[in-house]
Amino acid sequence: MRLDKLLSITGTATRSEAKRAIRRGAVRIGQAVATRADTDVDPERDTVLYEGRPVVYRRYTYILLNKPEGVVSATDDPRERTVLDLLPEELRRLSLFPCGRLDKNTLGLVLLTDNGALAHSLLSPKHHVSKEYYFRCQAPMTEREAAMFRQGLTLEDGYVTKPADIRLLGDGTEGYITLVEGKYHQIKRMLQALDNKIVYLERIRFANLSLGEHAPERGEWRFLTEEEVSSLEALADTQDI
Ligand code: URA
């Protein structure tokens, strides 16, 4: 792999920052100072130092994206802007895909990865990975309806949802919902089953990842931290999450 690619996909530096750092002599491969951005490196074997700090290479890439409205959770689309279109060129060239889908008008946390086995495991129905959403709806929800949410609701096609957690705020037109499954348009259909309608939906947590303090701005992204990757991998390995 090219040295500048390694630096960019590990989040160490953009390609142009990498080129400037190489010109200043700030990048080393083992004992040798790197002189060219296109030097071939073996990320599994070579020790690369960027400004004295080791570059940590992972076989897979994990990105937390804060999806804006109007963008589709797909890898490519003939008409619509996709979540991958929000990434820089060098990351678009990796085989990243969204781990689970959000509707075009739903905002918030999307995990992008090229680790198919991990995504498969996290999305598997037998692994009840939880996802939390902030919502606003048209008409106030009552505590009785919230209790129906917690028990499981029958959708228009007869499907009975798994118990979902719900916490209403204020007059009941907003709150937080936690699902352990991900059926098509699930929250919208759950509200429909109560003759109500979602007017705003934002995912704020997926498994152990949340749009908390270190959330990227809407439309922006960041690499997962080492701790986030390790705990996601541990979660995906567990038989019963
Ligand atoms: N439920 C929905 O209805 N839409 C989403 O995007 C996610 C959950």
Residues whose N, C-alpha, C, O or C-beta is under 5 A from the ligand:
A	BS01	URA	R101 L102 D103 T106 H185 Q186 I187 K188 R189
